Amino acid sequence: MADTTRSDEAKPARGAPAEVFAAFLKLGLTSFGGPIAHLGYFRDELVTRRGWLSDAAYADLVALCQFLPGPASSQVGFALGMMRAGWLGALAAFTAFTAPSALALAIFAATAASIGDPLGTGALHGLKIVAVAIVAQAVWGMARALCPDRERASIAVGAVAMLAVLPGAFGMLGAIALGAMAGLALGRGAATPVGGHVAMPVTPAQAAAALALFVGLLFALPLLAGASQTLAMIDSFYRAGALVFGGGHVVLPLLQAEVVTPGWVSEDAFLAGYGAAQAVPGPLFTFAAYLGAALGPEPNGAAGAALALIAVFLPGFLILIGVLPFWDRFRAAPQAQSAMQGANAAVVGILGAALHAPVFTSAVGDMRDFALALACFVALTAWKAPPWLVVVFAAAGGAALAMAG
């Protein structure tokens, strides 16, 4: 009987790409609060209200996407669109869920530079300050979930130490790799009972091609980056998207290393955009659209926003497609779970290092700034205020501080 139930779950009713687009456009316009909140919105809209799939099948899908690098909520949405309406459904889900926040942030990038009055510059400074509170909240929450024992807490500290010696993308990659090896050595993974997940129109051959493309681009783009600024930009955003483990906020230090360090975007503009990204619905990865539009060297503007957005999302979708046919066997392996536990602990350290620099050091200049950052942190953690409301409060606070001199 259990097998029959799983078979029913694996063959959900089919729909049309237009239906998928409409459902995800609603979610893209209303899903505030980050990836965990997005997963709740998805369940309420697509499992409870629309009945696209069962709770058990949805849980299987969420487990897969949280296990992989990339933007988990967008990966879940992509897979749900594929399940409902095939490859066009996957594209419809991604476009509809991503476009509202991407457009808003690209417009912000185009207009932020023209803000020169004290109120405007103060509000932008407030957006930099709220980034301190939001990243601190992410570090705190992730540390409690991903570093619950002394061994994994030590892995996180080791990641910070590595970045102190070797800052930048290579240090982050090394910290994640060492964290995974430490997780394997600890051997904390346990065999997971394997249940079926929702059937997707992905063959083993297509999955292998997606994995080959994922790895091929990861190694080929750095070799081609010297040929043009466009390829260098695509390489930077693709690499950032490929290395994100543990949640959308982790993309912050990766993107900072890729666009601020070479001087493509100033630290002030970077943090102002990151703060603004908290006030819009949809995936945090659309911060890439802001950065692509705000780049100093071309391509920038609308073209830069589109290229950055595609490049940062592409690796997560490729690896998702690549593991769909093999997920049950892979997730049952204790070694895979152990490695991921160590890698996730290292990610906490990477985000903690980013909290110090550039987030805190670039945003907090005096005790007034620190007081505003602390008020935002308490509003998020103790009062459970919506992030968009805290962003508005911080912008108003920054403007007030600027007017007060």
Backbone torsions as a table, in degrees:
resi	resn	phi	psi	omega
1	MET	NA	-38.7	179.8
2	ALA	-62.9	-38.4	179.2
3	ASP	-64.2	-37.1	178.1
4	THR	-63.7	-40.2	179.5
5	THR	-62.2	-45.2	-179.8
6	ARG	-64.7	-36.5	178.5
7	SER	-64.0	-38.9	177.1
8	ASP	-63.2	-40.9	-179.4
9	GLU	-66.0	-30.6	-174.3
10	ALA	-80.6	-5.9	179.9
11	LYS	-127.8	69.3	-178.0
12	PRO	-71.4	164.7	178.5
13	ALA	-64.3	144.9	-179.7
14	ARG	-91.7	155.5	178.0
15	GLY	-135.9	-166.7	-178.4
16	ALA	-109.8	151.9	176.7
17	PRO	-54.8	-35.2	179.3
18	ALA	-63.9	-38.0	177.2
19	GLU	-64.0	-42.9	179.0
20	VAL	-63.2	-43.9	-179.7
21	PHE	-59.7	-45.1	-178.6
22	ALA	-63.3	-42.6	-179.2
23	ALA	-64.6	-43.1	-176.8
24	PHE	-80.3	-22.4	173.0
25	LEU	-66.4	-41.0	175.4
26	LYS	-59.1	-44.0	179.5
27	LEU	-67.3	-39.1	179.8
28	GLY	-65.8	-24.5	179.3
29	LEU	-90.3	-15.3	-171.7
30	THR	-126.4	-8.0	-173.4
31	SER	-87.4	86.7	173.7
32	PHE	-90.3	161.0	166.4
33	GLY	106.8	1.1	176.5
34	GLY	93.9	175.4	-170.4
35	PRO	-61.4	-38.8	-179.9
36	ILE	-64.7	-42.6	176.8
37	ALA	-64.3	-38.5	179.3
38	HIS	-58.7	-41.9	-179.7
39	LEU	-62.8	-34.1	175.1
40	GLY	-67.6	-41.6	176.6
41	TYR	-62.0	-43.0	179.4
42	PHE	-59.4	-46.2	-178.1
43	ARG	-62.3	-44.1	-178.0
44	ASP	-63.4	-42.7	-175.2
45	GLU	-79.8	-43.5	-168.2
46	LEU	-100.5	-27.9	178.0
47	VAL	-93.6	-53.5	-174.7
48	THR	-76.4	-50.4	-172.5
49	ARG	-83.6	-45.2	-175.0
50	ARG	-95.0	-20.5	177.9
51	GLY	66.2	35.8	-179.5
52	TRP	-68.5	-31.0	-179.4
53	LEU	-157.2	169.3	-178.2
54	SER	-83.9	165.1	176.6
55	ASP	-60.5	-40.8	-179.3
56	ALA	-63.1	-43.5	179.1
57	ALA	-66.3	-39.2	178.2
58	TYR	-64.1	-41.5	178.1
59	ALA	-61.6	-39.6	176.6
60	ASP	-59.3	-44.3	-177.4
61	LEU	-67.2	-42.9	178.5
62	VAL	-62.9	-41.2	178.7
63	ALA	-59.4	-42.1	178.6
64	LEU	-60.6	-50.6	-173.2
65	CYS	-71.1	-28.7	176.1
66	GLN	-75.0	-20.5	-179.2
67	PHE	-81.3	-24.1	-172.8
68	LEU	-96.2	158.1	168.6
69	PRO	-68.1	153.5	179.0
70	GLY	117.6	176.3	-178.3
71	PRO	-78.9	104.7	-168.9
72	ALA	-59.0	-45.6	-176.2
73	SER	-67.3	-38.0	177.7
74	SER	-68.0	-36.0	176.6
75	GLN	-65.1	-41.8	176.4
76	VAL	-61.1	-45.0	179.0
77	GLY	-62.0	-42.4	178.2
78	PHE	-59.6	-46.1	-179.3
79	ALA	-67.5	-37.9	177.8
80	LEU	-64.4	-40.8	176.7
81	GLY	-63.6	-39.1	177.8
82	MET	-65.5	-42.7	178.8
83	MET	-60.3	-39.0	-174.0
84	ARG	-81.4	-39.1	-172.3
85	ALA	-143.4	28.3	174.9
86	GLY	71.2	-158.0	-175.7
87	TRP	-64.1	-37.9	175.9
88	LEU	-65.9	-34.1	176.0
89	GLY	-64.6	-39.6	177.5
90	ALA	-62.2	-44.2	178.4
91	LEU	-64.5	-39.7	179.0
92	ALA	-64.0	-42.6	-179.5
93	ALA	-63.4	-46.4	180.0
94	PHE	-61.7	-47.6	-176.7
95	THR	-62.8	-47.2	-175.7
96	ALA	-69.2	-37.8	-178.2
97	PHE	-74.4	-28.8	-172.9
98	THR	-94.4	-34.4	-170.0
99	ALA	-59.4	-43.9	-176.3
100	PRO	-57.6	-49.6	-178.6
101	SER	-72.2	-35.0	178.8
102	ALA	-62.7	-44.3	178.3
103	LEU	-63.6	-43.3	-179.7
104	ALA	-61.4	-42.8	-178.0
105	LEU	-73.2	-34.7	176.1
106	ALA	-65.1	-39.1	176.8
107	ILE	-65.4	-40.6	177.9
108	PHE	-60.9	-41.8	178.6
109	ALA	-61.6	-36.0	-178.0
110	ALA	-73.8	-24.7	-174.5
111	THR	-106.1	-19.8	-173.9
112	ALA	-63.0	-37.3	-177.3
113	ALA	-65.6	-22.2	-177.8
114	SER	-86.8	-3.5	-180.0
115	ILE	-81.0	115.2	-176.2
116	GLY	-127.7	-10.0	-178.8
117	ASP	-78.5	161.2	-176.7
118	PRO	-58.2	-39.3	179.8
119	LEU	-64.0	-43.8	-179.1
120	GLY	-65.7	-46.7	179.8
121	THR	-66.6	-34.0	176.4
122	GLY	-65.3	-41.5	178.1
123	ALA	-63.0	-41.0	176.8
124	LEU	-63.2	-37.9	176.5
125	HIS	-65.2	-35.8	176.1
126	GLY	-62.8	-34.6	177.1
127	LEU	-66.4	-34.5	175.5
128	LYS	-67.4	-38.9	-178.6
129	ILE	-68.1	-39.8	-178.6
130	VAL	-66.6	-25.1	175.7
131	ALA	-61.7	-33.5	176.7
132	VAL	-59.4	-48.9	-177.7
133	ALA	-65.9	-40.5	-176.0
134	ILE	-69.5	-41.7	178.2
135	VAL	-69.1	-38.3	177.1
136	ALA	-61.7	-41.6	176.5
137	GLN	-61.7	-41.8	179.6
138	ALA	-64.6	-43.0	178.7
139	VAL	-61.6	-44.9	-178.5
140	TRP	-62.6	-48.7	-178.5
141	GLY	-66.2	-41.8	-179.6
142	MET	-69.2	-36.4	178.7
143	ALA	-63.2	-40.8	179.7
144	ARG	-66.3	-35.6	-177.0
145	ALA	-85.1	-37.4	-170.2
146	LEU	-105.4	-12.1	178.3
147	CYS	-127.5	58.4	-173.9
148	PRO	-80.2	-6.2	-179.2
149	ASP	-132.1	170.4	-173.5
150	ARG	-67.7	-30.6	-179.8
151	GLU	-65.7	-48.8	-179.0
152	ARG	-72.3	-30.7	172.9
153	ALA	-63.0	-36.7	178.1
154	SER	-67.6	-36.1	175.9
155	ILE	-61.7	-41.7	178.9
156	ALA	-61.9	-43.6	178.7
157	VAL	-64.2	-38.9	177.5
158	GLY	-61.7	-36.1	177.6
159	ALA	-65.0	-41.4	176.9
160	VAL	-61.4	-44.3	-180.0
161	ALA	-61.8	-39.2	-180.0
162	MET	-65.0	-40.4	179.5
163	LEU	-70.3	-26.1	175.3
164	ALA	-66.5	-31.6	-179.7
165	VAL	-89.8	-39.2	-175.7
166	LEU	-130.1	79.0	-179.5
167	PRO	-71.0	162.2	177.2
168	GLY	100.3	-173.3	-173.1
169	ALA	-63.5	-38.2	-178.7
170	PHE	-67.3	-37.5	176.1
171	GLY	-64.0	-39.4	178.4
172	MET	-65.9	-44.6	178.9
173	LEU	-61.9	-42.2	178.2
174	GLY	-64.7	-39.4	179.4
175	ALA	-64.1	-41.3	178.5
176	ILE	-65.0	-42.9	180.0
177	ALA	-63.8	-44.5	178.9
178	LEU	-66.1	-36.5	176.6
179	GLY	-62.4	-42.1	178.4
180	ALA	-63.1	-41.3	179.1
181	MET	-66.4	-38.4	176.8
182	ALA	-65.3	-38.6	176.7
183	GLY	-62.3	-41.0	176.3
184	LEU	-61.2	-41.4	-179.5
185	ALA	-65.3	-36.3	178.9
186	LEU	-70.5	-34.0	176.2
187	GLY	61.9	45.8	-178.5
188	ARG	-86.5	-8.1	-178.0
189	GLY	-67.2	152.7	178.4
190	ALA	-129.5	147.8	178.1
191	ALA	-60.9	130.6	-178.1
192	THR	-104.0	128.4	175.1
193	PRO	-58.0	131.9	-173.4
194	VAL	-96.8	123.1	171.5
195	GLY	-116.3	162.0	-179.9
196	GLY	-70.9	157.2	174.1
197	HIS	-121.2	173.6	-174.7
198	VAL	-60.3	131.7	-179.8
199	ALA	-66.4	134.9	178.5
200	MET	-120.5	151.3	178.8
201	PRO	-79.4	56.7	-179.8
202	VAL	-123.9	119.0	177.9
203	THR	-86.6	159.7	175.1
204	PRO	-55.5	-35.5	178.7
205	ALA	-66.2	-42.4	177.3
206	GLN	-64.9	-40.0	178.4
207	ALA	-62.2	-43.9	179.0
208	ALA	-63.5	-38.4	178.4
209	ALA	-65.0	-40.5	178.7
210	ALA	-64.2	-43.1	178.2
211	LEU	-64.7	-40.0	178.0
212	ALA	-63.3	-40.3	178.5
213	LEU	-67.3	-40.1	177.6
214	PHE	-57.4	-51.8	-178.4
215	VAL	-68.9	-41.2	-178.7
216	GLY	-60.2	-45.7	178.8
217	LEU	-66.4	-37.1	-179.0
218	LEU	-60.7	-35.3	-179.1
219	PHE	-95.8	-29.9	-176.3
220	ALA	-80.0	-38.3	-175.6
221	LEU	-59.8	-42.0	176.7
222	PRO	-60.6	-32.2	179.1
223	LEU	-72.1	-29.5	-178.3
224	LEU	-92.3	-10.9	-171.6
225	ALA	-60.7	-28.9	-178.9
226	GLY	-73.0	-11.7	-176.6
227	ALA	-73.8	-32.1	-179.2
228	SER	-160.9	158.3	176.7
229	GLN	-65.1	-34.0	178.9
230	THR	-61.4	-46.9	179.3
231	LEU	-66.8	-35.8	177.8
232	ALA	-63.9	-40.8	178.8
233	MET	-66.5	-45.0	178.8
234	ILE	-60.9	-41.8	178.3
235	ASP	-59.3	-43.9	-177.9
236	SER	-64.0	-46.8	-178.1
237	PHE	-72.3	-35.4	177.9
238	TYR	-64.4	-44.7	-179.8
239	ARG	-63.1	-40.7	177.8
240	ALA	-62.0	-44.0	179.4
241	GLY	-66.3	-29.0	-177.5
242	ALA	-78.3	-19.8	-172.7
243	LEU	-106.3	6.7	-175.6
244	VAL	-82.6	111.7	171.0
245	PHE	-116.5	141.2	167.9
246	GLY	92.7	9.7	175.5
247	GLY	125.7	160.8	-174.0
248	GLY	-62.5	-31.3	-177.5
249	HIS	-65.2	-22.3	-179.1
250	VAL	-67.2	-17.9	178.2
251	VAL	-68.8	-19.0	-178.7
252	LEU	-57.3	-58.9	-179.2
253	PRO	-64.9	-31.6	179.3
254	LEU	-65.9	-46.9	179.2
255	LEU	-68.9	-35.4	177.8
256	GLN	-59.5	-43.1	179.0
257	ALA	-65.3	-29.9	-174.6
258	GLU	-86.0	-32.1	-173.4
259	VAL	-115.4	-27.7	179.8
260	VAL	-84.7	-44.9	-178.1
261	THR	-56.7	-44.6	176.9
262	PRO	-78.5	-0.5	177.5
263	GLY	84.8	16.5	179.3
264	TRP	-73.7	-34.2	178.8
265	VAL	-135.5	138.0	178.9
266	SER	-73.1	157.2	179.1
267	GLU	-62.1	-38.5	179.4
268	ASP	-62.3	-46.9	179.3
269	ALA	-65.0	-37.4	179.8
270	PHE	-61.0	-49.6	-176.7
271	LEU	-71.6	-34.1	176.2
272	ALA	-63.0	-42.0	177.8
273	GLY	-66.7	-38.0	178.3
274	TYR	-64.3	-39.3	175.7
275	GLY	-64.8	-42.2	178.9
276	ALA	-63.5	-32.5	-179.4
277	ALA	-62.9	-23.1	179.0
278	GLN	-76.0	-16.7	-175.3
279	ALA	-93.6	-2.5	-178.9
280	VAL	-111.8	153.2	176.8
281	PRO	-75.6	175.7	175.5
282	GLY	88.7	-173.6	-173.0
283	PRO	-72.2	143.4	178.8
284	LEU	-66.1	-23.4	179.3
285	PHE	-61.7	-15.8	177.2
286	THR	-69.1	-7.0	168.5
287	PHE	-53.0	-29.4	178.2
288	ALA	-61.9	-33.2	178.2
289	ALA	-64.1	-40.7	175.7
290	TYR	-59.8	-48.6	-177.2
291	LEU	-64.5	-41.8	178.9
292	GLY	-61.4	-38.4	178.5
293	ALA	-72.0	-30.7	-174.2
294	ALA	-91.4	-2.6	-178.1
295	LEU	-55.3	141.3	174.6
296	GLY	-69.0	-57.9	177.7
297	PRO	-75.2	152.4	175.4
298	GLU	-74.5	150.5	4.6
299	PRO	-78.2	138.7	174.8
300	ASN	-141.0	-164.9	-177.5
301	GLY	63.4	-145.8	-176.6
302	ALA	-64.0	-40.7	180.0
303	ALA	-65.1	-43.3	178.5
304	GLY	-63.3	-40.6	179.1
305	ALA	-62.0	-44.3	-178.5
306	ALA	-66.1	-44.9	-179.3
307	LEU	-65.1	-43.2	179.6
308	ALA	-63.2	-41.1	-178.4
309	LEU	-63.4	-47.1	179.7
310	ILE	-64.1	-43.6	-176.0
311	ALA	-65.7	-36.4	-176.5
312	VAL	-78.4	-29.4	178.7
313	PHE	-84.6	-29.7	-170.7
314	LEU	-56.4	-46.9	-176.6
315	PRO	-61.9	-38.4	178.3
316	GLY	-63.2	-37.4	178.9
317	PHE	-73.3	-37.8	179.0
318	LEU	-63.6	-44.5	-178.5
319	ILE	-70.8	-31.7	174.7
320	LEU	-62.8	-49.0	177.9
321	ILE	-59.4	-37.8	-176.1
322	GLY	-68.3	-26.7	-176.8
323	VAL	-104.2	-9.4	-175.7
324	LEU	-52.4	-46.5	-178.5
325	PRO	-72.0	-15.4	-173.4
326	PHE	-114.9	7.4	-169.3
327	TRP	-61.8	-45.0	-175.5
328	ASP	-58.1	-45.6	-178.7
329	ARG	-66.9	-40.4	-176.1
330	PHE	-67.4	-46.4	-173.7
331	ARG	-71.3	-15.1	177.8
332	ALA	-80.8	-10.4	-176.7
333	ALA	-80.5	119.9	178.5
334	PRO	-58.5	-33.9	-178.9
335	GLN	-63.6	-38.9	178.5
336	ALA	-64.0	-41.6	179.4
337	GLN	-65.6	-40.5	179.9
338	SER	-63.2	-44.6	179.9
339	ALA	-62.1	-41.9	-179.2
340	MET	-67.7	-35.4	177.1
341	GLN	-61.5	-43.3	177.7
342	GLY	-67.0	-41.0	178.9
343	ALA	-63.8	-41.3	179.7
344	ASN	-65.5	-36.1	176.6
345	ALA	-64.6	-40.1	177.2
346	ALA	-63.3	-35.3	178.8
347	VAL	-61.6	-37.8	177.0
348	VAL	-59.8	-42.4	177.8
349	GLY	-64.5	-39.9	178.8
350	ILE	-61.5	-44.7	179.6
351	LEU	-68.5	-34.9	175.9
352	GLY	-63.5	-39.4	176.6
353	ALA	-64.2	-38.5	177.8
354	ALA	-66.3	-32.1	177.0
355	LEU	-58.9	-37.9	178.3
356	HIS	-72.1	-54.4	-179.2
357	ALA	-141.8	123.8	16.4
358	PRO	-96.8	-3.6	-165.6
359	VAL	-64.6	-58.7	-175.2
360	PHE	-71.1	-47.9	-174.4
361	THR	-64.6	-28.0	-178.9
362	SER	-88.9	-21.0	-173.3
363	ALA	-103.1	-35.1	-172.8
364	VAL	-100.9	110.2	-178.0
365	GLY	-104.7	-22.9	-179.7
366	ASP	-152.9	-176.4	-176.2
367	MET	-66.2	-30.1	178.1
368	ARG	-65.8	-43.0	175.9
369	ASP	-61.0	-43.4	-179.3
370	PHE	-63.3	-39.4	179.0
371	ALA	-63.2	-41.2	178.7
372	LEU	-66.4	-42.1	178.0
373	ALA	-61.9	-42.0	-179.9
374	LEU	-66.3	-39.7	177.4
375	ALA	-61.9	-40.6	178.1
376	CYS	-65.0	-40.7	179.6
377	PHE	-63.0	-44.1	178.8
378	VAL	-65.6	-38.5	178.0
379	ALA	-61.8	-38.5	-179.5
380	LEU	-73.7	-43.2	-170.4
381	THR	-92.2	-42.9	-176.4
382	ALA	-90.5	-40.6	-178.8
383	TRP	-91.5	-9.4	179.2
384	LYS	55.5	38.7	-179.8
385	ALA	-71.9	147.2	176.9
386	PRO	-60.8	139.1	-178.7
387	PRO	-55.4	-39.7	-178.1
388	TRP	-63.5	-34.7	179.4
389	LEU	-69.5	-38.4	177.5
390	VAL	-66.1	-36.3	176.9
391	VAL	-63.2	-44.0	177.6
392	VAL	-61.5	-43.3	178.0
393	PHE	-60.4	-42.5	-178.6
394	ALA	-67.1	-41.5	178.5
395	ALA	-62.3	-42.6	177.1
396	ALA	-64.9	-40.1	177.6
397	GLY	-63.6	-40.5	177.1
398	GLY	-63.7	-41.0	177.1
399	ALA	-63.5	-40.7	179.0
400	ALA	-63.6	-42.0	178.4
401	LEU	-63.7	-38.6	179.4
402	ALA	-66.2	-40.6	179.5
403	MET	-69.8	-27.4	179.2
404	ALA	-79.7	-6.5	175.4
405	GLY	89.8	NA	NA
